[in-house]
Amino acid sequence: MIDKNIDGKQMLSFRIPWKRLGSAAASQQYAMELTHPLYRYPAMMSPYIARILIQNLTQPGDIILDPFCGGGTTAIEALSNGRNVICSDLNPLACFVTRAKATPLNSKEILTLKKWVCSAQILLHNWRNIHPIQIPQIDRPFVAPKTRSLIYLLKDTTVKIKNAAVRHAAMLLILRIAQLSFDASRKSPSPLRLVKLFDKYSNDMIRKMQFYSSLCNSRGMYKRPLFLDVIKSDANNLNQTHFGINRDRISLILTSPPYPGVHVLYHRWQIDGRKETSLPYEILGIHNGFGPSHFTLGPRHDDFNEQYFQRLIEIYARLRNNISHDFIVAQIVAFPKPQYQLNQFRSAMNKAGYLELNNFNNNKSIVREVPHRRWYTYFSPCNGSSKEFLLLHHPKRFDGGFEITSDSQFRLWTKTLQGFRRR
Ligand SMILES: C[S@@+](CC[C@H](N)C(=O)[O-])C[C@H]1O[C@@H](n2cnc3c(N)ncnc32)[C@H](O)[C@@H]1O
């Protein structure tokens, strides 16, 4: 935290590295490092922005909460920077992916994973002699039955892996190559394509997992291992029992909630052109019977996003009540129509009991052009200029009877936060 002198007025500001955040926002790159690319979850946040926020707004050993964890970006960045993390998501696919990507493996576990990869390669290279097996009758049963039975045979081999973290890593690899073969592909993938993808990506996965795990293991704090909690829950149902004794140590909520007015297919792949399939759930053997609006906080056709903002207010008001001390909320949110949705979002946060932290340097928001994503096509109407905004808030608190609204009271609040961190 630093003192700033603007127009002769002393103001207090966090040491938020606006410049670095601005350059990270300018990057349109996909993150290829750590375990981020091991599953392409829709609308993943920029890990570069997440990293800068974690390094600057928290201290090693703190706890970070992500109530909409999706593909696990916050979890991976938190653990590899020596912070503990509690993640939750309504989507069981997101919970699986977060857990599998972000759980570091020790050297023995990496060895077990390597052995499984070798045995799976032997099985796959024999694909011509394999007869299609009976596979569950899911939607689109006629698309690439041979390739799908190969996936089920691979899946069967993971059952023998006793260690849960290794088994999840193996399933993640199967999910990744299945996604690369099926999702958004125009043609039905052949078994040979699956075999080639496995050869190409299995070593890459092991290398990434090894590097990520060594980074996490070297960052363990106070001789205590770091922890990762993944909870499958509606963010609105998170309560003190989910946070347990740790709730006093949550210093940052870092997340990206569903975007207002955007229909992202968090729970479907598209095969054979644009036909939606629940194949990822079938592969993992988890329940998927939800409608298209289940994971978007609001229905597809709600021009003013009323339900979306109502639910957002409830969720953030509840989080504020459940975490009794001060913390920061950093959110990355995209708006297809920022000209009015941004203000709606700000007003919702205000109603939920939060104040925005401004960039005292030039009062400009950190904005990122959304890199080309498939959900672009789901804007209604699509204006082709979607932007992601970084928004920082902190809860309004009553301190000696005063609500923190002015700069001087803001100073008081930051002192409270420093006190909390020293404990
Ligand atoms: C924009 S994505 C999060 C992406 C994530 N930050 C990442 O980097 O991969 C939003 C997530 O919110 C989840 N979600 C939607 N409604 C929810 C709710 N009511 N409670 C918890 N999670 C919800 C969706 O399943 C989706 O995974």
The ligand as an SDF file (V2000), in Angstrom:
LIG
                    3D

 27 29  0  0  0  0  0  0  0  0999 V2000
  -16.6350  -17.6600  -16.8240 C   0  0  0  0  0  0  0  0  0  0  0  0
  -16.6980  -19.2900  -16.1860 S   0  0  0  0  0  0  0  0  0  0  0  0
  -15.3370  -19.3410  -15.0920 C   0  0  0  0  0  0  0  0  0  0  0  0
  -14.0600  -19.5630  -15.8460 C   0  0  0  0  0  0  0  0  0  0  0  0
  -12.8710  -19.6940  -14.9230 C   0  0  0  0  0  0  0  0  0  0  0  0
  -12.5710  -18.4390  -14.2730 N   0  0  0  0  0  0  0  0  0  0  0  0
  -11.6520  -20.1870  -15.6770 C   0  0  0  0  0  0  0  0  0  0  0  0
  -10.6440  -19.4870  -15.7190 O   0  0  0  0  0  0  0  0  0  0  0  0
  -11.7350  -21.2670  -16.2550 O   0  0  0  0  0  0  0  0  0  0  0  0
  -18.0700  -19.2160  -15.0980 C   0  0  0  0  0  0  0  0  0  0  0  0
  -18.3370  -20.4960  -14.3080 C   0  0  0  0  0  0  0  0  0  0  0  0
  -19.4180  -20.2410  -13.4130 O   0  0  0  0  0  0  0  0  0  0  0  0
  -20.0920  -21.4690  -13.2130 C   0  0  0  0  0  0  0  0  0  0  0  0
  -21.4190  -21.1700  -12.6330 N   0  0  0  0  0  0  0  0  0  0  0  0
  -22.5210  -20.7130  -13.2520 C   0  0  0  0  0  0  0  0  0  0  0  0
  -23.5020  -20.5050  -12.3830 N   0  0  0  0  0  0  0  0  0  0  0  0
  -23.0230  -20.8270  -11.1620 C   0  0  0  0  0  0  0  0  0  0  0  0
  -23.5440  -20.7980   -9.8440 C   0  0  0  0  0  0  0  0  0  0  0  0
  -24.7990  -20.4060   -9.6050 N   0  0  0  0  0  0  0  0  0  0  0  0
  -22.7590  -21.1860   -8.8230 N   0  0  0  0  0  0  0  0  0  0  0  0
  -21.4830  -21.5980   -9.0540 C   0  0  0  0  0  0  0  0  0  0  0  0
  -20.9290  -21.6490  -10.2900 N   0  0  0  0  0  0  0  0  0  0  0  0
  -21.6800  -21.2640  -11.3220 C   0  0  0  0  0  0  0  0  0  0  0  0
  -20.1340  -22.0940  -14.5870 C   0  0  0  0  0  0  0  0  0  0  0  0
  -20.3220  -23.4840  -14.4840 O   0  0  0  0  0  0  0  0  0  0  0  0
  -18.7430  -21.7130  -15.1200 C   0  0  0  0  0  0  0  0  0  0  0  0
  -17.8490  -22.7570  -14.8690 O   0  0  0  0  0  0  0  0  0  0  0  0
  1  2  1  0
  2  3  1  0
  2 10  1  0
  3  4  1  0
  4  5  1  0
  5  6  1  0
  5  7  1  0
  7  8  2  0
  7  9  1  0
 10 11  1  0
 11 12  1  0
 11 26  1  0
 12 13  1  0
 13 14  1  0
 13 24  1  0
 14 15  1  0
 14 23  1  0
 15 16  2  0
 16 17  1  0
 17 18  1  0
 17 23  2  0
 18 19  1  0
 18 20  2  0
 20 21  1  0
 21 22  2  0
 22 23  1  0
 24 25  1  0
 24 26  1  0
 26 27  1  0
M  CHG  2   2   1   9  -1
M  END
$$$$
